[in-house]
Amino acid sequence: MAQYKGTMREAGRAMHLIRKREKQKEQMAVLKQRIAEETVVKSKVDKKFSAHYDAVEAKLKSSTVGLVTLNDMKAKQEALLRERERQLAQREQLEARRLQLEALRERERRREQKRQISSLSFTLDEGDEGAEGSEQPQPAGMSKRRKNLGKNPDVDTSFLPDRHREEEENRLREELRQEWEAKREHAKREEMEVTFSYWDGSGHRRTVRIHKGGTVQQFLKKALQGLRKDFRELRAAGVEQLMYIKEDLILPHYHTFYDFIVSKARGKSGPLFNFDVHDDVRLLSDATVEKDESHAGKVVLRSWYEKNKHIFPASRWEPYDPEKKWDKYTIR
């Protein structure tokens, strides 16, 4: 197929003309189809009337023998046309009547089908009572009341949707949620004492009081305010330059103490949800045996950790991962 070669403007003009030509072809095809449909409809109408008049003409020829006057011919032709129109009208009435009867039978069939389906919801005892009652005459009020009986009350319908039951469940669920939220907020507002050691190669123990809902960053901010007056290297340091290590895990600043308490999180050498005062269990007893005690966490400058992370105890420290479980006590 040959390709057009020229400037971009000429190529665009050529594409525009091609699209315009295709659109014209589509319009012509639609117009041809419409004309063909109108022709078919007209031909059907012409055939209908031609058949009508052909039947009248044939009957007129068969009933007319010999010479007749023009008036007699017109009168006979009008009589035949009226007779033909009456026959057509009668045929249309019969067709309409047949359609009405079919619709009536269909309605009766559907009504009978619904009645059979609804009768399945009644128990056999009720059916027997109805059979016995049919033998003896009953008052009109009694028969009407029996006819309006509901469905079988013995059937278990607990699995079906119930708007009132769902509203009650949603109300109870909302009450429980609000109660749980109130208990959680009350627990977060409770204060606790956190014991820690500022670690620069040796421990310097301090205590800070903080809410259980407070984050590690808020704890480090309070701890830094108390440490600045005793340690010169902390006077220009910010909270982002400090690290909090608990049970040999480096805790992120955005975690709250409430998260560790609720989840009962554990570290490599003990629980992360105990913040009370204990000496280092590895210095006072056998380090290979796990105790139900935790030792104070460490507050460390990040720069000190980068210089000494290859030396014990910093060599044991690693970032906290909530997906990692420390179910087994380890000293390495």
DRENSENU-495670 format. One record per residue: residue number from 1; residue in one letter; y, x negated, z of N, C-alpha, C in turn. Coordinates in steps of 0.2 Angstrom, whole numbers, plus 5000, padded with zeros to 4 digits. Layout:
<rs>
> NUM	A	Y	X	Z	Y	X	Z	Y	X	Z $
...
</rs>
This chain:
<rs>
> 1	M	4994	4996	5000	5000	5000	5000	5006	4996	5000 $
> 2	A	5011	4997	4996	5017	4993	4995	5022	4995	5001 $
> 3	Q	5025	4989	5003	5029	4990	5009	5036	4989	5007 $
> 4	Y	5041	4993	5010	5048	4992	5008	5051	4986	5011 $
> 5	K	5055	4982	5007	5058	4976	5010	5065	4977	5009 $
> 6	G	5069	4976	5014	5076	4977	5013	5080	4976	5020 $
> 7	T	5086	4978	5021	5089	4977	5027	5087	4982	5032 $
> 8	M	5089	4981	5038	5086	4986	5044	5090	4993	5043 $
> 9	R	5096	4993	5040	5099	4999	5039	5096	5003	5034 $
> 10	E	5094	5000	5028	5091	5003	5023	5084	5006	5025 $
> 11	A	5081	5002	5029	5074	5004	5031	5074	5010	5036 $
> 12	G	5080	5010	5040	5080	5016	5044	5082	5022	5040 $
> 13	R	5086	5021	5035	5088	5027	5030	5082	5029	5027 $
> 14	A	5077	5025	5025	5071	5027	5021	5067	5031	5026 $
> 15	M	5066	5028	5032	5062	5032	5037	5065	5039	5039 $
> 16	H	5071	5039	5039	5074	5046	5040	5073	5051	5034 $
> 17	L	5073	5048	5028	5071	5052	5022	5064	5054	5022 $
> 18	I	5060	5050	5024	5052	5052	5025	5051	5057	5030 $
> 19	R	5054	5056	5036	5053	5062	5041	5056	5068	5038 $
> 20	K	5062	5068	5035	5065	5074	5033	5060	5078	5028 $
> 21	R	5057	5074	5023	5053	5076	5018	5047	5079	5021 $
> 22	E	5044	5076	5026	5038	5079	5030	5040	5085	5033 $
> 23	K	5046	5086	5036	5048	5092	5040	5048	5098	5035 $
> 24	Q	5051	5096	5029	5052	5101	5023	5045	5104	5021 $
> 25	K	5040	5099	5021	5033	5101	5019	5030	5106	5024 $
> 26	E	5031	5104	5030	5028	5108	5035	5032	5115	5035 $
> 27	Q	5038	5116	5034	5042	5122	5033	5039	5126	5027 $
> 28	M	5038	5123	5022	5035	5126	5016	5028	5129	5017 $
> 29	A	5024	5125	5021	5017	5127	5022	5017	5133	5027 $
> 30	V	5022	5133	5032	5022	5139	5036	5025	5145	5032 $
> 31	L	5030	5144	5028	5032	5150	5024	5027	5153	5019 $
> 32	K	5022	5148	5016	5017	5150	5012	5012	5155	5016 $
> 33	Q	5010	5152	5022	5006	5156	5026	5008	5163	5028 $
> 34	R	5015	5163	5030	5018	5170	5031	5017	5174	5025 $
> 35	I	5019	5172	5019	5019	5176	5013	5012	5179	5012 $
> 36	A	5007	5174	5013	5000	5176	5012	4998	5182	5017 $
> 37	E	5000	5181	5023	4998	5186	5028	5001	5193	5026 $
> 38	E	5008	5193	5024	5011	5199	5022	5008	5202	5016 $
> 39	T	5005	5198	5012	5002	5201	5006	4995	5204	5007 $
> 40	V	4992	5201	5012	4985	5204	5014	4987	5211	5018 $
> 41	V	4992	5211	5022	4993	5217	5025	4995	5223	5020 $
> 42	K	4999	5221	5016	5001	5226	5010	4995	5228	5006 $
> 43	S	4991	5224	5005	4985	5226	5001	4981	5230	5005 $
> 44	K	4980	5229	5011	4976	5234	5015	4979	5241	5016 $
> 45	V	4985	5241	5016	4989	5247	5016	4988	5251	5010 $
> 46	D	4989	5247	5004	4988	5250	4998	4981	5253	4997 $
> 47	K	4976	5249	4999	4969	5251	4998	4968	5257	5002 $
> 48	K	4971	5258	5008	4970	5264	5012	4972	5270	5009 $
> 49	F	4979	5270	5006	4981	5276	5003	4978	5277	4996 $
> 50	S	4976	5272	4993	4973	5273	4986	4966	5276	4987 $
> 51	A	4962	5274	4993	4956	5277	4994	4957	5284	4996 $
> 52	H	4962	5286	5000	4964	5293	5002	4965	5297	4995 $
> 53	Y	4969	5295	4991	4971	5299	4985	4966	5299	4980 $
> 54	D	4962	5293	4980	4956	5294	4975	4951	5299	4977 $
> 55	A	4950	5300	4984	4945	5305	4986	4948	5312	4984 $
> 56	V	4954	5313	4985	4957	5319	4984	4957	5321	4976 $
> 57	E	4958	5315	4972	4958	5316	4965	4951	5318	4963 $
> 58	A	4946	5315	4965	4939	5316	4963	4937	5323	4965 $
> 59	K	4939	5325	4971	4937	5332	4973	4941	5337	4969 $
> 60	L	4947	5336	4967	4951	5340	4963	4948	5341	4956 $
> 61	K	4945	5335	4953	4942	5336	4947	4936	5340	4947 $
> 62	S	4932	5339	4952	4926	5342	4953	4926	5350	4954 $
> 63	S	4932	5352	4957	4933	5359	4958	4937	5362	4953 $
> 64	T	4940	5359	4948	4944	5362	4943	4940	5361	4936 $
> 65	V	4938	5367	4933	4935	5367	4927	4939	5372	4922 $
> 66	G	4940	5369	4916	4943	5372	4911	4951	5372	4912 $
> 67	L	4954	5376	4908	4962	5376	4908	4964	5380	4914 $
> 68	V	4969	5377	4918	4972	5381	4923	4980	5380	4923 $
> 69	T	4984	5384	4926	4991	5384	4925	4993	5378	4930 $
> 70	L	5000	5376	4929	5002	5370	4933	5003	5372	4940 $
> 71	N	5005	5379	4941	5006	5381	4948	4999	5381	4952 $
> 72	D	4994	5384	4948	4988	5383	4951	4985	5376	4953 $
> 73	M	4987	5372	4948	4985	5365	4949	4988	5362	4955 $
> 74	K	4995	5363	4956	4999	5360	4962	4996	5363	4968 $
> 75	A	4995	5370	4968	4993	5373	4974	4986	5371	4976 $
> 76	K	4981	5370	4972	4975	5367	4973	4975	5360	4976 $
> 77	Q	4980	5356	4973	4981	5349	4975	4983	5349	4982 $
> 78	E	4988	5353	4984	4991	5353	4990	4986	5355	4996 $
> 79	A	4982	5360	4994	4976	5362	4998	4971	5357	5000 $
> 80	L	4970	5353	4994	4965	5348	4995	4968	5342	5000 $
> 81	L	4974	5341	4999	4978	5336	5003	4978	5338	5010 $
> 82	R	4979	5344	5012	4979	5346	5018	4972	5346	5022 $
> 83	E	4967	5348	5018	4961	5348	5020	4959	5340	5022 $
> 84	R	4961	5336	5017	4959	5329	5018	4963	5326	5025 $
> 85	E	4969	5328	5025	4973	5325	5031	4970	5328	5038 $
> 86	R	4967	5335	5037	4964	5338	5043	4958	5334	5045 $
> 87	Q	4954	5332	5040	4948	5329	5041	4949	5322	5045 $
> 88	L	4954	5319	5042	4956	5312	5045	4958	5313	5052 $
> 89	A	4962	5318	5053	4965	5319	5060	4959	5320	5065 $
> 90	Q	4954	5325	5062	4948	5326	5067	4944	5320	5068 $
> 91	R	4944	5316	5063	4940	5310	5064	4943	5305	5069 $
> 92	E	4950	5305	5069	4953	5301	5074	4952	5303	5081 $
> 93	Q	4953	5310	5081	4952	5313	5088	4945	5312	5091 $
> 94	L	4940	5312	5086	4933	5311	5089	4932	5304	5091 $
> 95	E	4935	5299	5087	4935	5292	5089	4939	5291	5096 $
> 96	A	4944	5294	5097	4948	5294	5103	4944	5297	5109 $
> 97	R	4940	5302	5108	4936	5305	5113	4930	5301	5115 $
> 98	R	4928	5297	5110	4922	5293	5111	4924	5287	5115 $
> 99	L	4930	5284	5114	4933	5279	5118	4934	5281	5125 $
> 100	Q	4937	5287	5126	4938	5289	5133	4931	5290	5137 $
> 101	L	4926	5293	5133	4920	5293	5137	4917	5287	5139 $
> 102	E	4917	5282	5134	4915	5275	5136	4919	5272	5142 $
> 103	A	4925	5273	5142	4929	5271	5148	4927	5274	5154 $
> 104	L	4926	5281	5154	4924	5284	5160	4917	5282	5162 $
> 105	R	4912	5281	5157	4906	5278	5159	4906	5271	5163 $
> 106	E	4911	5267	5160	4912	5260	5163	4915	5261	5170 $
> 107	R	4919	5265	5171	4922	5266	5178	4917	5269	5183 $
> 108	E	4912	5274	5180	4907	5276	5185	4902	5270	5186 $
> 109	R	4901	5266	5181	4896	5261	5183	4899	5256	5188 $
> 110	R	4905	5254	5187	4908	5250	5192	4908	5253	5199 $
> 111	R	4910	5259	5199	4910	5263	5206	4903	5263	5209 $
> 112	E	4898	5264	5205	4891	5264	5208	4889	5257	5210 $
> 113	Q	4891	5252	5206	4890	5245	5208	4893	5243	5215 $
> 114	K	4900	5245	5216	4903	5244	5222	4900	5247	5228 $
> 115	R	4898	5254	5227	4894	5257	5232	4888	5254	5234 $
> 116	Q	4884	5252	5229	4878	5248	5231	4879	5242	5235 $
> 117	I	4884	5238	5233	4886	5232	5237	4888	5233	5244 $
> 118	S	4892	5239	5245	4895	5240	5251	4889	5243	5256 $
> 119	S	4884	5246	5253	4879	5249	5257	4875	5243	5260 $
> 120	L	4875	5237	5257	4871	5232	5260	4873	5229	5267 $
> 121	S	4880	5231	5268	4882	5229	5275	4880	5233	5281 $
> 122	F	4876	5238	5280	4874	5243	5285	4867	5241	5287 $
> 123	T	4866	5242	5294	4859	5240	5296	4854	5246	5294 $
> 124	L	4847	5244	5295	4842	5249	5293	4842	5255	5297 $
> 125	D	4844	5254	5304	4844	5260	5308	4849	5265	5306 $
> 126	E	4855	5262	5304	4860	5267	5302	4858	5271	5296 $
> 127	G	4854	5267	5291	4851	5270	5285	4846	5276	5287 $
> 128	D	4842	5274	5292	4837	5279	5294	4840	5285	5297 $
> 129	E	4845	5284	5301	4849	5290	5304	4852	5294	5299 $
> 130	G	4855	5291	5293	4858	5295	5288	4853	5299	5284 $
> 131	A	4846	5296	5284	4841	5300	5280	4839	5306	5284 $
> 132	E	4838	5305	5291	4836	5310	5295	4842	5316	5296 $
> 133	G	4848	5313	5296	4854	5318	5296	4854	5322	5290 $
> 134	S	4852	5320	5284	4853	5323	5278	4848	5330	5278 $
> 135	E	4843	5329	5282	4838	5335	5282	4841	5341	5286 $
> 136	Q	4846	5339	5291	4849	5344	5296	4856	5345	5294 $
> 137	P	4859	5351	5294	4866	5352	5293	4870	5349	5299 $
> 138	Q	4876	5346	5297	4880	5343	5302	4887	5345	5301 $
> 139	P	4891	5345	5307	4898	5347	5306	4902	5343	5301 $
> 140	A	4907	5346	5298	4911	5342	5293	4914	5336	5296 $
> 141	G	4917	5337	5303	4920	5331	5306	4915	5325	5307 $
> 142	M	4909	5327	5309	4904	5322	5310	4902	5318	5304 $
> 143	S	4901	5322	5298	4899	5319	5292	4905	5314	5290 $
> 144	K	4911	5316	5291	4917	5312	5288	4917	5306	5292 $
> 145	R	4916	5306	5299	4916	5300	5303	4911	5296	5302 $
> 146	R	4904	5298	5300	4899	5294	5298	4900	5291	5291 $
> 147	K	4904	5294	5287	4905	5291	5280	4910	5285	5281 $
> 148	N	4915	5286	5286	4920	5281	5287	4918	5275	5291 $
> 149	L	4911	5275	5293	4909	5269	5297	4911	5262	5294 $
> 150	G	4912	5257	5298	4914	5251	5296	4907	5247	5294 $
> 151	K	4908	5240	5293	4902	5236	5292	4898	5234	5298 $
> 152	N	4893	5231	5297	4888	5230	5303	4891	5225	5308 $
> 153	P	4892	5228	5314	4896	5223	5319	4891	5218	5322 $
> 154	D	4885	5218	5320	4880	5213	5323	4880	5207	5318 $
> 155	V	4883	5207	5313	4884	5201	5308	4889	5196	5311 $
> 156	D	4887	5190	5311	4891	5184	5314	4896	5183	5308 $
> 157	T	4902	5184	5310	4908	5182	5306	4913	5177	5308 $
> 158	S	4910	5172	5312	4914	5167	5315	4916	5162	5310 $
> 159	F	4912	5161	5304	4913	5157	5299	4918	5159	5294 $
> 160	L	4920	5165	5295	4925	5168	5290	4932	5166	5292 $
> 161	P	4937	5166	5288	4944	5164	5290	4947	5170	5294 $
> 162	D	4950	5169	5299	4953	5174	5304	4960	5171	5305 $
> 163	R	4965	5175	5303	4972	5173	5304	4974	5172	5311 $
> 164	H	4972	5177	5315	4974	5177	5322	4970	5171	5326 $
> 165	R	4964	5170	5324	4961	5164	5328	4964	5158	5326 $
> 166	E	4966	5157	5319	4969	5151	5317	4976	5150	5320 $
> 167	E	4979	5155	5321	4986	5155	5325	4985	5153	5332 $
> 168	E	4980	5155	5335	4978	5153	5342	4976	5146	5342 $
> 169	E	4972	5144	5338	4970	5137	5338	4976	5132	5336 $
> 170	N	4980	5134	5332	4986	5130	5330	4991	5130	5336 $
> 171	R	4992	5135	5340	4996	5135	5346	4993	5131	5351 $
> 172	L	4986	5131	5352	4983	5127	5357	4984	5120	5356 $
> 173	R	4983	5118	5349	4983	5111	5347	4990	5109	5348 $
> 174	E	4995	5113	5346	5002	5110	5347	5004	5109	5355 $
> 175	E	5001	5114	5359	5002	5113	5366	4999	5106	5369 $
> 176	L	4993	5105	5366	4989	5099	5368	4993	5093	5366 $
> 177	R	4996	5093	5360	4999	5087	5357	5006	5086	5361 $
> 178	Q	5009	5091	5363	5015	5090	5367	5014	5087	5374 $
> 179	E	5008	5090	5376	5006	5087	5383	5004	5080	5383 $
> 180	W	5001	5078	5377	4999	5071	5376	5005	5067	5375 $
> 181	E	5010	5069	5371	5016	5065	5370	5020	5064	5376 $
> 182	A	5020	5070	5381	5024	5069	5387	5021	5064	5391 $
> 183	K	5014	5064	5392	5010	5059	5396	5011	5052	5393 $
> 184	R	5011	5051	5387	5012	5044	5384	5019	5042	5385 $
> 185	E	5024	5046	5384	5031	5044	5386	5032	5042	5393 $
> 186	H	5029	5046	5398	5029	5044	5405	5026	5038	5406 $
> 187	A	5020	5036	5403	5017	5030	5404	5021	5024	5401 $
> 188	K	5025	5025	5396	5029	5020	5393	5035	5018	5397 $
> 189	R	5037	5023	5401	5043	5022	5405	5041	5019	5412 $
> 190	E	5035	5018	5413	5033	5015	5420	5035	5007	5419 $
> 191	E	5037	5005	5425	5038	4997	5425	5032	4994	5428 $
> 192	M	5032	4987	5425	5027	4983	5428	5029	4976	5428 $
> 193	E	5026	4972	5432	5028	4965	5433	5024	4960	5429 $
> 194	V	5027	4956	5425	5023	4952	5420	5024	4945	5423 $
> 195	T	5019	4941	5424	5019	4934	5426	5017	4930	5420 $
> 196	F	5022	4925	5419	5021	4920	5414	5023	4913	5416 $
> 197	S	5021	4909	5412	5023	4901	5413	5027	4899	5407 $
> 198	Y	5032	4896	5408	5036	4892	5403	5032	4886	5402 $
> 199	W	5029	4885	5396	5025	4879	5395	5028	4874	5390 $
> 200	D	5029	4868	5393	5032	4862	5389	5028	4856	5390 $
> 201	G	5021	4857	5391	5017	4852	5393	5014	4853	5400 $
> 202	S	5018	4856	5404	5016	4858	5411	5019	4865	5412 $
> 203	G	5016	4869	5417	5018	4876	5418	5023	4877	5423 $
> 204	H	5028	4882	5422	5033	4883	5426	5033	4891	5427 $
> 205	R	5030	4893	5432	5029	4901	5433	5035	4905	5434 $
> 206	R	5035	4910	5431	5041	4915	5432	5038	4922	5432 $
> 207	T	5042	4927	5434	5040	4934	5434	5046	4938	5431 $
> 208	V	5044	4943	5427	5049	4948	5424	5046	4955	5425 $
> 209	R	5051	4959	5426	5049	4967	5426	5051	4970	5420 $
> 210	I	5047	4974	5417	5048	4977	5410	5044	4983	5410 $
> 211	H	5047	4988	5406	5043	4994	5405	5037	4993	5400 $
> 212	K	5032	4997	5401	5026	4996	5398	5027	4998	5390 $
> 213	G	5032	5001	5388	5033	5003	5381	5038	4997	5378 $
> 214	G	5040	4992	5382	5044	4987	5379	5040	4982	5375 $
> 215	T	5043	4979	5370	5040	4975	5365	5039	4968	5368 $
> 216	V	5036	4964	5364	5035	4957	5366	5042	4953	5365 $
> 217	Q	5046	4955	5360	5052	4952	5359	5057	4954	5365 $
> 218	Q	5057	4960	5367	5061	4962	5373	5059	4958	5379 $
> 219	F	5053	4957	5380	5050	4953	5386	5053	4946	5385 $
> 220	L	5052	4943	5379	5055	4936	5378	5062	4935	5379 $
> 221	K	5066	4941	5378	5073	4941	5379	5075	4940	5386 $
> 222	K	5071	4944	5390	5072	4944	5397	5070	4938	5400 $
> 223	A	5065	4935	5398	5062	4929	5401	5067	4923	5399 $
> 224	L	5070	4923	5393	5074	4918	5391	5081	4918	5395 $
> 225	Q	5083	4924	5397	5089	4924	5401	5088	4921	5408 $
> 226	G	5082	4921	5411	5081	4918	5417	5079	4910	5417 $
> 227	L	5077	4908	5411	5075	4901	5410	5080	4897	5407 $
> 228	R	5086	4899	5405	5091	4895	5402	5094	4891	5407 $
> 229	K	5095	4894	5413	5099	4890	5418	5095	4884	5421 $
> 230	D	5088	4884	5420	5084	4879	5423	5081	4874	5417 $
> 231	F	5082	4876	5411	5079	4871	5406	5084	4870	5400 $
> 232	R	5087	4864	5399	5092	4863	5395	5090	4864	5387 $
> 233	E	5084	4863	5385	5082	4864	5378	5082	4872	5376 $
> 234	L	5083	4876	5381	5082	4883	5380	5089	4886	5380 $
> 235	R	5095	4882	5381	5101	4885	5381	5104	4887	5374 $
> 236	A	5102	4884	5369	5104	4885	5362	5099	4889	5359 $
> 237	A	5093	4890	5362	5087	4894	5358	5088	4901	5358 $
> 238	G	5085	4904	5353	5085	4911	5352	5078	4914	5353 $
> 239	V	5078	4921	5354	5072	4924	5355	5067	4923	5349 $
> 240	E	5069	4922	5343	5065	4921	5337	5062	4914	5337 $
> 241	Q	5064	4909	5342	5061	4903	5342	5056	4902	5348 $
> 242	L	5055	4908	5351	5050	4908	5357	5043	4911	5354 $
> 243	M	5038	4909	5358	5031	4912	5356	5028	4914	5363 $
> 244	Y	5025	4919	5363	5021	4922	5369	5014	4921	5368 $
> 245	I	5010	4917	5372	5003	4916	5371	4999	4919	5377 $
> 246	K	4995	4924	5375	4991	4927	5381	4984	4927	5379 $
> 247	E	4980	4924	5384	4972	4923	5383	4971	4919	5376 $
> 248	D	4975	4914	5375	4974	4909	5369	4976	4913	5362 $
> 249	L	4979	4918	5362	4981	4922	5356	4989	4922	5356 $
> 250	I	4992	4921	5350	4999	4921	5349	5001	4929	5347 $
> 251	L	5004	4932	5352	5006	4939	5351	5012	4940	5347 $
> 252	P	5012	4944	5342	5018	4946	5338	5023	4949	5342 $
> 253	H	5029	4948	5340	5035	4951	5343	5036	4958	5343 $
> 254	Y	5033	4961	5338	5034	4969	5337	5029	4973	5341 $
> 255	H	5024	4970	5344	5019	4973	5348	5022	4975	5355 $
> 256	T	5019	4981	5357	5021	4983	5364	5016	4982	5369 $
> 257	F	5018	4981	5375	5013	4980	5380	5008	4987	5381 $
> 258	Y	5011	4992	5379	5007	4999	5380	5002	4999	5375 $
> 259	D	5003	4996	5369	4998	4995	5364	4992	4991	5366 $
> 260	F	4993	4986	5370	4987	4982	5372	4984	4985	5378 $
> 261	I	4987	4989	5382	4985	4993	5388	4980	4998	5386 $
> 262	V	4983	5002	5381	4979	5008	5378	4973	5006	5374 $
> 263	S	4973	5001	5370	4967	4999	5366	4963	4994	5370 $
> 264	K	4964	4992	5376	4960	4988	5380	4959	4982	5376 $
> 265	A	4964	4979	5373	4963	4973	5369	4961	4967	5373 $
> 266	R	4957	4963	5370	4954	4957	5373	4956	4951	5369 $
> 267	G	4957	4945	5373	4958	4939	5370	4952	4934	5370 $
> 268	K	4953	4928	5368	4947	4923	5368	4945	4922	5375 $
> 269	S	4949	4922	5380	4947	4920	5387	4948	4925	5392 $
> 270	G	4949	4932	5390	4950	4937	5395	4954	4943	5392 $
> 271	P	4955	4948	5396	4959	4954	5393	4966	4953	5392 $
> 272	L	4969	4957	5387	4976	4956	5386	4980	4962	5389 $
> 273	F	4976	4966	5393	4980	4972	5396	4981	4971	5404 $
> 274	N	4980	4965	5406	4981	4963	5413	4987	4958	5413 $
> 275	F	4992	4960	5417	4998	4955	5417	4999	4953	5424 $
> 276	D	4995	4954	5429	4996	4952	5436	4995	4945	5437 $
> 277	V	4996	4942	5443	4996	4935	5445	4989	4933	5446 $
> 278	H	4987	4928	5443	4980	4924	5444	4981	4917	5442 $
> 279	D	4978	4913	5445	4978	4906	5443	4973	4905	5437 $
> 280	D	4974	4900	5434	4970	4898	5428	4963	4898	5430 $
> 281	V	4959	4903	5427	4952	4903	5429	4948	4897	5427 $
> 282	R	4950	4893	5422	4947	4888	5419	4948	4881	5424 $
> 283	L	4953	4882	5428	4955	4876	5433	4951	4877	5439 $
> 284	L	4950	4883	5442	4948	4884	5448	4940	4885	5449 $
> 285	S	4937	4887	5443	4930	4889	5443	4927	4886	5436 $
> 286	D	4921	4888	5436	4917	4886	5430	4920	4890	5424 $
> 287	A	4923	4886	5419	4926	4889	5413	4921	4892	5408 $
> 288	T	4915	4891	5409	4910	4894	5404	4908	4901	5406 $
> 289	V	4910	4903	5412	4908	4909	5415	4914	4914	5415 $
> 290	E	4913	4920	5412	4919	4925	5411	4920	4928	5418 $
> 291	K	4926	4929	5420	4928	4932	5426	4932	4939	5424 $
> 292	D	4932	4943	5429	4936	4949	5428	4943	4948	5430 $
> 293	E	4946	4943	5428	4953	4941	5430	4956	4938	5423 $
> 294	S	4963	4938	5423	4966	4935	5418	4972	4930	5420 $
> 295	H	4973	4925	5417	4978	4921	5419	4985	4922	5416 $
> 296	A	4990	4919	5418	4997	4921	5416	4998	4918	5409 $
> 297	G	5001	4922	5405	5003	4920	5398	5008	4915	5398 $
> 298	K	5009	4912	5392	5013	4906	5391	5019	4908	5387 $
> 299	V	5025	4906	5388	5031	4906	5384	5032	4899	5382 $
> 300	V	5032	4898	5375	5032	4891	5372	5038	4891	5367 $
> 301	L	5041	4886	5366	5046	4885	5360	5041	4884	5354 $
> 302	R	5043	4887	5349	5040	4886	5342	5040	4879	5340 $
> 303	S	5045	4875	5341	5045	4868	5339	5040	4864	5343 $
> 304	W	5040	4865	5350	5035	4862	5354	5028	4863	5351 $
> 305	Y	5026	4869	5349	5020	4871	5347	5018	4867	5340 $
> 306	E	5023	4867	5336	5022	4863	5330	5020	4856	5331 $
> 307	K	5023	4853	5336	5022	4846	5337	5015	4845	5341 $
> 308	N	5013	4849	5345	5007	4848	5349	5001	4853	5348 $
> 309	K	5001	4856	5342	4996	4861	5341	4989	4858	5339 $
> 310	H	4989	4851	5339	4982	4848	5338	4980	4845	5345 $
> 311	I	4983	4847	5350	4982	4845	5357	4980	4851	5361 $
> 312	F	4975	4850	5366	4973	4855	5370	4979	4857	5375 $
> 313	P	4981	4863	5377	4978	4869	5375	4980	4872	5369 $
> 314	A	4985	4869	5366	4988	4873	5360	4983	4873	5354 $
> 315	S	4978	4868	5354	4973	4868	5349	4969	4874	5349 $
> 316	R	4968	4878	5354	4964	4884	5355	4968	4890	5352 $
> 317	W	4975	4890	5352	4979	4896	5351	4978	4898	5343 $
> 318	E	4978	4904	5342	4978	4907	5335	4981	4914	5335 $
> 319	P	4984	4916	5329	4987	4922	5329	4983	4928	5331 $
> 320	Y	4986	4933	5334	4983	4939	5336	4981	4943	5330 $
> 321	D	4975	4945	5329	4972	4950	5324	4969	4956	5327 $
> 322	P	4972	4962	5326	4969	4968	5330	4962	4970	5327 $
> 323	E	4961	4967	5321	4954	4969	5318	4949	4964	5320 $
> 324	K	4950	4959	5323	4946	4954	5326	4944	4955	5333 $
> 325	K	4938	4956	5335	4935	4958	5341	4933	4951	5345 $
> 326	W	4935	4951	5351	4933	4945	5356	4929	4948	5361 $
> 327	D	4923	4951	5359	4919	4954	5365	4915	4948	5369 $
> 328	K	4914	4943	5366	4911	4937	5369	4916	4932	5372 $
> 329	Y	4915	4930	5378	4920	4925	5381	4918	4918	5378 $
> 330	T	4924	4915	5376	4923	4908	5373	4928	4904	5376 $
> 331	I	4927	4897	5376	4931	4892	5379	4933	4887	5374 $
> 332	R	4931	4889	5367	4933	4884	5362	4937	4888	5357 $
</rs>
